[in-house]
Amino acid sequence: MKKSALFGLVALTPMLLATAAAAQEAIATAAPEPVAEVVVQTSIGYRNRTEAVAPVLEYGSDYFQRFEPLTAGDAMKRVPSVTFLSDVLESDGARLRGLDPGYTQILINGEKVPGANADRSFFVDRIPAELIDHIEVVRSASANRSGDAIAGALNIVLRDAMAIDGGYLRAGGILLNDGRVRETLGGVWGGAAGPGRLLVGASLQGRRNPKEKTSWRYDEPGASLNNIEDQTDTRNGTDYSFNADYSQELGGGDLNLSGFWVRTDRLQNEDSLEYDEGVRTTSKLNLYNNNDVDILTDNWSLNGRYAHDMFGGKTTFRLGYAKITDEQNEFEDETEFDRTPNRFTHDRTLTNLEDSETTARLSHQRDVTLGKLELGLEYRKKQRDTLIGEIPRIRYNLPNANPPAEGPASAVSGGDSSIEETRLDPYVMLSGSAGAVKWEAGVRYETTDVSIADRTVGANSYDTDYAEVLPSAHLRWSLSSVDRVTASVARTVRRPAFTETSPALLEEEMGDNDLVGNPQLKPEKAWGFDLGYERRLGRQGVAGVNAFYRDVTDRIELASIGTGSAGAPARLMQPQNIGDGAVWGLEFDLSTPLTAFGLENTGVFLNYSWLDSDVNDVFGSRKFNSQSDFVFNTGFIQDLPSLGAAFGVTYRKQGDAFGRVIGEEVTTRYGGDLEIFVEKRLANKVTIRLTGSNLLNGKKQETFDKFASTADQIARDYDEYERESEEAGPVFQLIVRAAF
């Protein structure tokens, strides 16, 4: 942390010394931005200071663009309190405030989107960064948003028809550590179309992530080395995207139609060699493993909105449909050389998943004596169908001139299921102001009916329903023209993961213990509190600090409900609403030009989040699983107007994370991530930019403590102790943007 502290001190200095001169707030207009200003950034982008009463941080695309993030996840790495437990060079499951992705609500244009993951989370690396207008960090829930946001929400706002006027092309290449070059190509156009305005965009993004892993395995900590495994893990594919947005006046109201489609076509290829006693010679080679996963994922969404003045206020109708389909074909071939004769094993798993959500919302806003009243009703229908089939294992001795052929696939236990959820959520919200104080208060009533059909355990349908009252209130107090305080309280929920509700029995799923789901699970619930202070620094700078606390009840924890299929001491475990927990932390962020020092063309950035929590499981107290201790970002951008050039540097560090389930405990740590860019602007319509990322060869290191049973884990009687290190090299991009 010495290096982190030094970076922090340097970046904090401007806030401590900055003048308190007030800045006139920029007046938002609906005029589209000339495309040349999007392509050729002649000024540095800083965090936007929003006028929302709820605590929302907004970061425009100009804040991220110069470092050329490939995905929304790459962009989110630079905002406060967002962590990832992804592989090196991957940013998929966003963990706001360090909590599991299922605690974070991911929105696109303010709307929920279905994800392929069992915990309901959406992989943010599926959204190309080129589609993004801005990203919002919504720290506390409001009544007019879904309450699935214990950690908060991340709203990815795509460019709309009013975003730009004109078009531009983006093209370039990405040089990977293994010498391969992948392509990137995209374009966006916005302008008048008939009676309204239209924006269309498309992109093709080559993706490649070559990594190397090494695992060291022991009987227990301090014991002699049993074996070592060397693995290459290369993820190679192409992402395709298309988005469109159309707006026009219609019948005295405003109509907006929008949609996007993103396809991920990827092959994950893992090859590994295991050596006895860690001696890398042919005589010590134990096994060779080849594990490939072929993935094809489509995400798409269609939305319509119509707003019209009626009934003494403004009434808005919204309709939306979003869907994800995920097809995976995985095989694992393993040759064991430590047997006589050598043995070959082949396994194959086929996964087909479809998850769709249909939404309809009616809301009405009107002025009342106390301020503004908003009434709304939201309908949401989710349908999730999962089919996971295994082809019977093929195993034979080598050599074999006539190996057995693959048979037909059959569903695994819990692998042929349908889940249907129907929600009807009315809400009311009142907002107003009194002098320097603005406030907002409301209540949302969420009703949920769930039907679960698992065809691997019979034809029965398991039904449950629940309803939650979710009040919220926010206050913003302007102490002066540059200082303000925010306070929030909100009740939120986290719905159970789909795998937690499956009634299927999974034998020896957790060491020697069996696991059976619980269709009657209810959501986890939390009261959340946020208290923040924000200060304007000069004309463009802003700094803020925020403290948060979440009191979580009805935590889903595993309970023993009987003896396992292997007999005592193995147990049958089931998730139940039996736990409580708390999450807290402190978040600081700063982005400002160094105008106070006469360096108006130098911008500095810093955010630091200290994260902590407490929860009890069958083994005692721990943090929420895999919550990082902290996350830290800092950097600067130096613009050179006379040369039409700029350069910048960012550094990121994420703290250690510990997770514990029955049978396994994992500690994860990451090295620092250093990124740079250099750009040159040509003729006010072209920008050439070179970026470098992962310049410190940041490693991901994991320690696994493995146990056969709950009793062994309590007694610290190890089944295996493993250390794993994963590394990927630097990545360089050369990108050209040209306006037309």
C-alpha positions in Angstrom: 0.0 0.0 0.0 3.0 2.4 0.2 2.8 3.0 -3.6 -0.9 3.4 -3.4 -0.6 5.9 -0.5 1.9 7.9 -2.5 -0.3 8.1 -5.6 -3.2 9.1 -3.3 -1.3 11.9 -1.6 -0.3 13.4 -4.9 -3.8 13.3 -6.3 -5.3 14.6 -3.1 -3.2 17.7 -3.0 -5.2 19.8 -5.5 -8.4 19.3 -3.4 -6.7 20.5 -0.2 -5.3 23.6 -1.9 -8.0 24.3 -4.4 -9.7 27.7 -4.3 -13.4 27.8 -3.3 -14.5 29.9 -6.3 -18.0 28.9 -7.3 -18.7 27.7 -10.8 -21.9 28.4 -12.7 -23.6 25.0 -13.4 -23.7 24.0 -17.0 -27.2 24.2 -18.5 -28.2 21.0 -20.1 -29.7 21.3 -23.5 -31.1 18.8 -25.9 -28.9 19.9 -28.8 -26.8 17.0 -30.2 -23.1 17.3 -29.9 -21.1 17.8 -33.1 -19.5 14.6 -33.9 -16.0 16.2 -34.4 -16.1 17.0 -30.7 -16.7 13.4 -29.9 -13.8 12.2 -32.1 -11.4 15.0 -31.2 -11.4 15.6 -27.5 -9.9 19.0 -27.0 -10.6 19.1 -23.3 -10.3 16.6 -20.4 -13.4 14.8 -19.2 -14.3 14.9 -15.5 -17.0 13.4 -13.3 -20.3 15.1 -14.0 -22.0 16.7 -11.0 -25.6 15.6 -11.3 -28.7 17.4 -9.9 -30.3 14.1 -8.8 -31.4 14.1 -5.1 -30.5 10.4 -4.8 -26.7 9.8 -4.6 -25.7 9.3 -8.2 -22.2 9.6 -9.7 -22.1 10.2 -13.4 -19.1 9.5 -15.7 -19.4 10.5 -19.4 -17.7 8.6 -22.2 -15.1 11.4 -22.4 -13.9 10.3 -18.9 -13.0 6.8 -20.2 -12.5 7.2 -24.0 -8.8 8.2 -24.1 -7.7 4.9 -22.5 -9.8 3.0 -25.1 -11.8 0.5 -23.0 -13.1 -2.4 -25.0 -16.1 -3.1 -22.9 -18.4 -1.5 -20.3 -16.5 -3.6 -17.7 -13.2 -2.1 -18.7 -14.8 1.4 -18.3 -16.3 0.5 -14.9 -12.8 -0.4 -13.5 -12.2 3.4 -13.2 -15.2 4.3 -11.2 -15.5 4.1 -7.3 -16.2 0.9 -5.5 -16.4 -1.4 -8.5 -14.3 -4.6 -8.1 -14.0 -7.8 -10.2 -12.9 -11.3 -9.4 -12.3 -12.1 -13.1 -9.3 -13.6 -14.8 -6.5 -11.2 -15.7 -7.6 -8.9 -18.5 -11.2 -9.8 -18.0 -13.9 -7.5 -16.5 -17.2 -9.4 -16.5 -19.1 -9.7 -13.2 -19.2 -6.2 -11.6 -19.1 -6.3 -7.8 -20.3 -2.9 -6.5 -18.8 -2.3 -3.0 -17.0 -5.7 -3.4 -20.2 -7.8 -3.0 -21.1 -10.7 -5.2 -22.5 -9.6 -8.6 -25.9 -10.8 -7.6 -26.1 -7.9 -5.1 -25.5 -5.3 -7.9 -28.3 -4.2 -10.2 -27.1 -3.8 -13.8 -29.3 -1.5 -15.9 -29.0 -0.5 -19.5 -30.8 2.8 -20.2 -32.4 2.4 -16.8 -33.9 -1.0 -17.6 -33.1 -4.4 -16.1 -31.5 -6.9 -18.4 -31.4 -10.7 -18.0 -28.1 -12.4 -17.6 -26.9 -16.0 -18.2 -25.5 -16.4 -14.6 -27.4 -18.3 -12.0 -27.2 -15.5 -9.5 -29.2 -13.2 -11.9 -26.1 -11.0 -12.7 -25.3 -9.7 -16.1 -21.7 -9.8 -17.5 -20.9 -6.2 -18.3 -18.1 -7.2 -20.7 -20.9 -8.1 -23.1 -21.5 -4.4 -23.9 -18.9 -2.7 -26.1 -17.6 0.6 -24.7 -18.2 2.3 -28.0 -22.0 2.2 -27.4 -21.8 4.1 -24.1 -22.9 7.7 -23.5 -22.2 7.6 -19.8 -22.2 5.3 -16.7 -24.1 6.1 -13.5 -23.2 4.7 -10.1 -26.5 4.7 -8.2 -25.5 4.3 -4.6 -29.0 4.1 -3.1 -32.4 2.9 -4.4 -35.4 5.0 -5.2 -39.1 4.0 -5.4 -39.2 4.3 -9.2 -36.5 1.7 -9.7 -36.6 -2.1 -9.0 -35.4 -2.8 -5.4 -32.9 -5.6 -6.4 -29.9 -3.4 -5.5 -28.5 -4.1 -2.0 -25.1 -3.0 -3.1 -26.4 -0.3 -5.5 -26.9 -0.1 -9.2 -24.7 0.5 -12.3 -26.6 2.1 -15.1 -25.1 1.9 -18.6 -26.6 4.7 -20.7 -26.2 4.1 -24.4 -26.0 6.9 -26.9 -29.4 8.1 -28.1 -30.7 10.0 -31.1 -29.9 13.3 -29.5 -26.3 12.4 -28.6 -24.4 13.4 -31.8 -24.8 15.1 -35.1 -22.8 13.4 -37.8 -20.9 10.2 -38.0 -17.5 8.7 -37.3 -15.6 5.6 -37.9 -13.3 3.8 -35.4 -10.7 1.3 -36.7 -7.5 -0.3 -35.2 -5.6 -3.3 -34.1 -4.9 -4.9 -30.7 -1.4 -6.5 -30.2 -1.4 -9.3 -27.6 1.4 -10.7 -25.6 1.6 -13.9 -27.8 2.2 -11.8 -30.9 -1.3 -12.1 -32.3 -3.1 -9.0 -33.6 -6.9 -8.7 -33.3 -9.0 -6.2 -35.2 -11.5 -3.6 -34.1 -13.9 -1.7 -36.3 -17.0 0.4 -35.6 -19.0 3.3 -36.6 -21.8 5.6 -35.3 -24.1 8.1 -37.1 -26.7 10.4 -35.8 -28.9 13.0 -37.5 -32.3 14.0 -38.8 -34.4 11.2 -40.2 -37.9 12.0 -41.4 -39.8 13.9 -38.7 -37.4 12.9 -36.0 -33.8 12.0 -35.2 -32.0 8.7 -35.6 -28.8 7.2 -34.2 -27.3 3.9 -35.5 -24.1 2.2 -34.5 -22.3 -1.0 -35.2 -19.0 -2.6 -34.2 -16.9 -5.7 -34.7 -14.4 -6.4 -31.9 -11.7 -9.0 -32.0 -11.1 -10.4 -28.5 -8.2 -12.5 -27.3 -6.8 -13.1 -23.9 -3.8 -15.4 -23.7 -2.9 -16.4 -20.1 -0.6 -18.7 -18.3 -1.4 -20.5 -15.1 0.6 -22.5 -12.6 -0.8 -24.5 -9.7 1.2 -26.1 -6.8 -0.6 -28.8 -4.8 0.1 -30.1 -1.3 -1.6 -32.4 1.2 -1.7 -29.4 3.6 0.1 -26.1 4.2 3.8 -26.8 5.0 3.7 -30.3 3.5 5.9 -31.5 0.6 4.9 -30.6 -2.9 2.7 -33.3 -4.5 2.5 -32.1 -8.0 2.6 -29.0 -10.2 0.3 -28.1 -13.1 1.3 -25.8 -16.0 -1.7 -24.5 -18.0 -2.2 -22.2 -21.0 -5.6 -20.6 -21.1 -6.5 -18.7 -24.3 -9.8 -17.0 -24.9 -10.3 -16.0 -28.5 -13.4 -14.8 -30.2 -15.3 -11.9 -31.8 -17.9 -9.6 -30.5 -20.5 -8.1 -32.8 -22.9 -5.3 -31.8 -25.6 -3.1 -33.3 -27.7 -0.4 -31.7 -30.3 2.1 -32.9 -32.3 4.9 -31.3 -35.1 7.0 -32.8 -37.0 10.0 -31.3 -39.7 12.2 -32.7 -42.7 14.3 -31.6 -45.9 12.4 -32.2 -49.5 13.5 -31.4 -48.3 16.2 -29.0 -46.1 13.8 -27.1 -42.5 12.4 -27.4 -41.9 9.0 -28.8 -38.6 7.1 -28.4 -37.8 3.6 -29.8 -34.5 1.9 -29.1 -32.8 -1.4 -29.3 -29.4 -3.2 -29.2 -28.0 -6.6 -30.2 -24.7 -8.0 -29.0 -23.2 -11.4 -30.0 -20.3 -13.0 -28.3 -18.6 -15.8 -30.3 -15.8 -17.2 -28.2 -13.6 -20.3 -27.8 -11.9 -20.9 -24.4 -9.0 -23.3 -24.8 -7.2 -24.7 -21.8 -4.3 -27.1 -22.0 -2.5 -28.3 -19.0 0.4 -30.7 -18.0 0.7 -32.1 -14.5 4.1 -33.2 -13.1 4.7 -35.4 -10.1 6.7 -33.7 -7.2 6.9 -30.6 -9.4 9.7 -32.0 -11.6 9.1 -31.0 -15.2 10.4 -34.1 -17.0 8.8 -36.7 -19.2 9.3 -39.4 -16.6 7.3 -37.3 -14.0 4.5 -36.3 -16.3 1.2 -37.5 -14.7 -1.4 -36.3 -17.1 -2.3 -34.1 -20.0 -5.7 -32.3 -20.0 -7.4 -30.5 -22.9 -10.5 -28.5 -21.9 -12.3 -26.4 -24.5 -15.5 -24.4 -24.3 -17.2 -23.1 -27.4 -19.5 -20.2 -26.5 -22.2 -18.4 -28.5 -24.2 -15.8 -26.6 -26.7 -13.3 -27.9 -28.1 -10.4 -25.9 -30.8 -8.1 -27.4 -33.3 -5.6 -26.2 -36.2 -3.6 -27.7 -37.7 -0.7 -25.8 -40.4 1.9 -26.5 -41.4 5.0 -24.5 -44.1 7.5 -25.1 -44.6 10.6 -22.9 -47.6 13.0 -23.2 -49.0 15.8 -21.1 -52.4 14.6 -19.7 -54.5 14.5 -16.6 -52.8 17.6 -15.2 -49.3 16.3 -15.5 -47.0 14.1 -17.7 -47.9 10.4 -18.3 -45.3 8.0 -19.6 -45.8 4.6 -21.1 -42.9 2.1 -21.5 -42.7 -1.3 -23.1 -39.7 -3.5 -23.2 -38.5 -6.9 -24.1 -35.0 -8.3 -23.4 -33.5 -11.7 -24.0 -30.3 -13.7 -23.7 -29.5 -17.0 -25.3 -26.4 -18.8 -24.3 -25.1 -22.0 -26.0 -22.0 -23.7 -24.7 -20.3 -26.9 -25.9 -17.6 -28.1 -23.5 -15.4 -31.1 -23.7 -12.6 -32.3 -21.5 -10.0 -34.9 -22.7 -7.6 -36.2 -20.1 -4.7 -38.7 -20.6 -3.3 -40.3 -17.5 0.4 -41.3 -17.9 0.9 -42.5 -14.4 -1.2 -45.6 -15.1 -0.1 -48.8 -16.8 -1.4 -48.9 -19.4 -2.1 -45.2 -20.0 -5.8 -44.2 -19.7 -7.8 -41.7 -21.8 -11.1 -40.1 -20.5 -13.5 -38.0 -22.6 -16.3 -35.9 -21.1 -18.7 -33.5 -22.9 -21.4 -31.1 -21.6 -23.9 -29.2 -23.7 -25.6 -26.1 -22.2 -28.6 -24.2 -23.7 -30.1 -21.3 -21.8 -32.7 -18.8 -22.6 -33.8 -16.0 -20.3 -36.2 -13.3 -21.3 -37.9 -10.4 -19.5 -41.1 -8.6 -20.7 -41.8 -5.3 -19.0 -44.5 -2.7 -19.1 -44.6 0.5 -17.0 -47.1 3.3 -16.6 -46.1 6.4 -14.6 -47.6 9.8 -14.1 -46.0 12.9 -12.7 -47.7 16.1 -11.6 -47.1 19.2 -9.5 -48.8 19.2 -6.0 -48.6 21.6 -3.1 -45.5 19.9 -1.6 -43.6 19.6 -4.8 -43.9 16.8 -7.5 -45.8 13.6 -7.2 -45.0 10.5 -9.2 -47.3 7.4 -9.3 -46.3 4.3 -11.2 -47.1 0.6 -11.8 -44.6 -1.8 -13.3 -45.3 -5.3 -14.7 -42.4 -7.7 -15.2 -42.5 -11.3 -16.6 -39.3 -13.4 -16.5 -39.0 -16.8 -18.2 -35.8 -18.8 -17.8 -35.3 -22.2 -19.5 -32.2 -24.2 -18.8 -31.0 -27.5 -20.4 -27.7 -29.0 -19.4 -26.9 -32.3 -20.9 -24.0 -34.7 -20.4 -22.8 -37.2 -22.9 -21.9 -40.5 -21.2 -18.2 -40.6 -20.2 -15.9 -42.4 -22.6 -12.9 -44.1 -20.9 -10.5 -46.6 -22.3 -6.9 -47.7 -22.2 -4.2 -46.6 -24.7 -3.5 -47.6 -27.4 -7.0 -48.4 -28.7 -7.6 -48.5 -32.4 -11.4 -48.5 -32.1 -12.4 -46.0 -29.3 -16.1 -45.9 -28.3 -18.3 -43.4 -30.0 -20.2 -40.6 -28.2 -23.7 -41.5 -27.1 -26.7 -39.2 -26.8 -26.8 -36.5 -24.2 -29.0 -36.7 -21.1 -29.9 -34.0 -18.7 -27.9 -33.7 -15.5 -29.6 -33.6 -12.1 -31.2 -30.1 -12.0 -30.2 -29.5 -15.6 -33.7 -29.5 -17.3 -35.7 -26.7 -15.7 -38.0 -23.8 -16.3 -38.5 -20.9 -13.9 -41.2 -18.3 -14.4 -41.5 -15.1 -12.3 -44.3 -12.6 -12.5 -44.0 -9.3 -10.7 -46.5 -6.4 -10.3 -44.9 -3.4 -8.5 -46.8 -0.2 -7.7 -45.0 2.8 -6.3 -45.5 6.4 -5.2 -42.8 9.0 -4.9 -42.9 12.7 -3.7 -40.2 15.2 -4.2 -39.7 18.8 -3.4 -37.5 21.6 -2.0 -37.3 24.0 0.8 -34.6 26.7 0.4 -31.2 25.0 0.2 -32.7 21.6 0.8 -34.1 19.2 -1.8 -35.7 15.9 -0.9 -37.3 12.8 -2.3 -39.3 10.1 -0.5 -41.3 7.2 -1.7 -42.4 3.6 -1.3 -42.4 0.6 -3.6 -44.5 -2.5 -3.1 -43.0 -5.5 -5.0 -45.1 -8.6 -5.4 -43.5 -11.8 -6.9 -45.0 -15.1 -8.0 -42.5 -17.9 -8.8 -43.1 -21.2 -10.5 -40.3 -23.7 -10.7 -40.5 -26.9 -12.9 -37.5 -29.2 -12.7 -38.0 -32.1 -15.1 -35.1 -34.1 -13.7 -37.0 -34.7 -10.4 -40.5 -35.2 -11.8 -43.4 -33.4 -13.4 -44.4 -31.4 -10.2 -44.3 -27.6 -10.2 -43.0 -25.8 -7.1 -44.8 -22.5 -6.5 -44.1 -19.7 -4.1 -44.9 -16.0 -3.8 -43.7 -13.1 -1.6 -44.3 -9.4 -1.3 -41.9 -6.7 0.0 -42.6 -3.1 1.1 -39.5 -1.0 0.1 -39.5 2.6 1.4 -36.8 5.1 0.5 -35.9 8.7 1.2 -33.1 11.0 0.0 -32.0 14.5 1.0 -29.6 17.0 -0.6 -28.6 20.1 1.4 -26.5 22.8 -0.4 -24.4 24.3 2.3 -23.0 26.9 -0.1 -22.6 27.4 -3.9 -19.8 24.7 -3.9 -20.6 22.5 -0.9 -23.4 20.0 -0.4 -24.4 17.1 1.8 -26.5 14.1 0.8 -28.3 11.5 3.0 -30.2 8.5 2.0 -32.1 5.6 3.5 -33.6 2.7 1.4 -34.8 -0.8 1.8 -33.7 -3.3 -0.9 -33.7 -7.0 -1.7 -31.6 -9.7 -3.3 -33.6 -12.5 -4.9 -32.3 -16.1 -4.6 -30.0 -17.5 -7.2 -31.7 -20.0 -9.6 -29.5 -22.8 -8.5 -30.4 -22.2 -4.9 -34.1 -22.8 -5.6 -33.7 -26.0 -7.7 -35.3 -29.0 -6.0 -32.7 -31.4 -7.5 -30.4 -33.4 -5.3 -26.7 -33.0 -6.2 -24.6 -35.8 -4.6 -21.2 -34.9 -3.1 -21.6 -31.4 -4.6 -19.7 -29.9 -1.6 -16.9 -32.3 -0.8 -18.5 -35.4 0.7 -21.7 -33.4 1.4 -24.8 -33.4 -0.8 -26.8 -30.3 -1.8 -30.5 -29.9 -2.4 -32.1 -26.6 -3.4 -35.0 -24.9 -1.7 -37.9 -23.7 -3.9 -39.4 -21.8 -0.9 -36.5 -19.4 -0.5 -37.4 -15.8 0.1 -35.2 -12.7 -0.8 -32.5 -11.4 1.4 -33.5 -7.9 2.7 -31.4 -4.9 3.7 -31.8 -1.5 5.2 -29.2 0.8 3.6 -27.8 4.2 4.8 -25.6 6.6 2.8 -24.2 9.9 4.0 -22.0 12.0 1.7 -20.3 15.3 1.2 -19.4 16.8 -2.1 -17.4 19.9 -3.0 -17.0 21.7 -6.3 -13.4 22.6 -7.1 -13.1 25.5 -9.5 -15.1 25.3 -12.8 -14.8 21.6 -13.6 -13.4 19.7 -10.6 -15.4 17.8 -8.0 -14.5 15.8 -4.9 -16.7 13.7 -2.7 -16.7 11.4 0.3 -19.5 8.9 1.2 -20.1 6.5 4.1 -22.4 3.6 3.6 -23.9 0.9 5.8 -26.2 -2.1 4.9 -28.0 -4.1 7.5 -28.8 -7.5 5.8 -31.4 -9.9 7.2 -32.8 -13.3 6.0 -29.3 -14.1 4.6 -29.3 -17.3 2.5 -26.9 -19.7 4.2 -26.5 -23.5 4.1 -28.1 -25.6 6.8 -27.7 -29.3 7.5 -31.1 -31.1 7.1 -29.9 -34.8 7.3 -27.3 -37.4 6.5 -25.7 -37.4 3.0 -26.0 -40.2 0.4 -22.5 -41.5 1.4 -23.6 -41.9 5.0 -22.3 -40.1 8.1 -20.4 -37.9 8.6 -21.4 -36.6 5.2 -24.4 -34.3 5.5 -27.3 -33.2 3.3 -27.2 -29.4 3.0 -29.9 -26.9 1.9 -29.9 -23.1 1.5 -32.2 -21.4 3.9 -33.1 -17.9 5.1 -31.3 -18.1 8.4 -28.5 -15.5 8.5 -27.9 -11.8 9.1 -25.0 -9.6 8.1 -23.7 -6.1 7.8 -21.8 -4.3 5.1 -20.1 -0.9 5.5 -17.4 1.3 4.0 -16.0 4.7 3.1 -15.8 6.0 -0.5 -13.7 8.9 -1.7 -13.5 10.3 -5.2 -11.7 13.3 -6.9 -11.5 14.5 -10.5 -10.2 18.0 -11.1 -7.9 20.1 -13.4 -4.9 21.7 -11.6 -6.2 25.2 -12.4 -5.2 26.4 -8.9 -1.6 25.8 -9.9 -1.9 27.3 -13.3 -2.1 23.9 -15.0 -5.6 24.0 -16.5 -4.6 21.4 -19.1 -3.6 18.9 -16.5 -6.4 16.7 -15.0 -5.9 14.3 -12.0 -8.2 11.5 -10.9 -8.5 9.5 -7.7 -11.0 7.2 -6.1 -10.4 5.0 -3.1 -13.0 2.8 -1.4 -12.5 1.0 1.9 -14.8 -2.0 2.1 -15.8 -4.2 5.0 -18.6 -6.5 6.2 -19.5 -9.2 8.7 -21.6 -12.4 8.4 -21.7 -15.7 10.3 -21.7 -19.2 8.7 -21.4 -22.7 10.2 -17.7 -22.0 10.8 -18.0 -18.6 12.5 -17.5 -14.9 11.5 -16.2 -13.8 8.1 -16.7 -11.0 5.5 -19.3 -11.4 2.8 -17.7 -13.9 0.4 -15.0 -12.5 -1.8 -15.4 -8.9 -0.8 -12.1 -7.1 -1.5 -10.6 -5.0 1.3 -10.3 -1.9 -0.9 -10.2 -0.7 -4.5 -8.0 2.2 -5.6 -7.7 4.2 -8.8 -5.5 7.2 -9.7 -4.0 8.9 -12.7 -3.7 12.0 -14.8 -4.2 13.3 -18.3 -2.0 16.0 -19.8 -3.4 17.9 -22.8 -1.0 19.7 -25.1 -3.2 22.1 -27.1 -0.4 23.7 -29.1 0.7 20.3 -30.4 -2.8 18.9 -30.8 -1.7 16.0 -28.6 -2.2 14.5 -25.1 -1.0 11.7 -22.9 -2.1 10.1 -19.6 -1.5 7.4 -17.1 -3.8 5.4 -14.7 -3.0 2.9 -11.9 -5.4 0.5 -10.3 -5.0 -1.8 -7.3 -7.6 -4.1 -5.7 -7.3 -5.5 -2.2 -7.3 -9.2 -1.1 -10.6 -11.1 -1.1 -11.6 -14.1 1.0 -14.4 -16.5 0.3 -15.6 -19.6 2.3 -18.2 -22.3 1.4 -18.5 -25.8 2.7 -15.6 -27.8 1.4 -13.4 -24.9 0.2 -11.9 -21.6 1.2 -10.3 -19.2 -1.4 -8.1 -16.1 -0.9 -7.6 -14.0 -4.1 -5.1 -11.2 -4.6 -4.2 -9.1 -7.7 -1.2 -7.1 -8.7 -1.4 -3.5 -9.8 -2.7 -2.5 -13.2 -0.9 0.3 -15.1 -2.3 1.8 -18.3 -1.1 4.7 -20.5 -2.2 6.5 -23.7 -0.6 8.9 -26.2 -2.7 10.6 -28.8 -2.3 13.0 -31.8 -5.2 15.1 -33.3 -5.2 15.8 -37.0 -7.2 18.5 -38.8 -9.9 18.6 -36.1 -11.5 15.5 -37.5 -9.1 12.7 -36.9 -7.5 11.3 -33.7 -4.8 8.6 -33.6 -4.3 7.0 -30.2 -1.9 4.4 -28.8 -2.8 2.7 -25.5 -1.0 0.2 -23.4 -2.6 -1.8 -20.6 -1.5 -4.4 -18.0 2.0 -2.9 -18.3 3.0 -4.3 -14.9 2.1 -7.9 -15.9 -0.4 -7.9 -13.1 -0.8 -11.4 -11.6 -3.9 -13.0 -10.1 -2.9 -15.3 -7.2 -5.3 -17.7 -5.4 -4.9 -20.0 -2.4 -7.4 -22.9 -2.0 -7.9 -24.7 1.2 -10.0 -27.8 0.4 -11.8 -30.2 2.8 -13.8 -33.4 2.3 -16.5 -32.6 4.9 -17.8 -30.0 7.3 -16.2 -31.7 10.2 -12.8 -31.8 8.5 -13.1 -28.1 7.7 -13.8 -27.2 11.3 -10.9 -29.5 12.5 -8.6 -28.1 9.7 -8.0 -31.7 8.4 -7.1 -30.9 4.8 -8.1 -32.8 1.7 -5.8 -30.6 -0.4 -4.0 -27.3 -0.3 -3.4 -25.5 -3.6 -1.7 -22.3 -4.7 -2.4 -20.9 -8.2 -0.9 -18.0 -10.1 -2.3 -16.6 -13.4 -0.5 -14.1 -15.6 -1.0 -12.3 -18.9 1.3 -9.8 -20.6 0.8 -6.2 -21.8 -1.8 -5.3 -24.4 -1.3 -2.5 -26.9 -4.0 -0.8 -29.1 -3.5 1.5 -32.0 -6.9 3.2 -32.7 -7.9 5.8 -35.4 -11.1 7.8 -35.1 -12.3 9.9 -38.0 -15.4 12.1 -38.2 -17.4 12.5 -41.4 
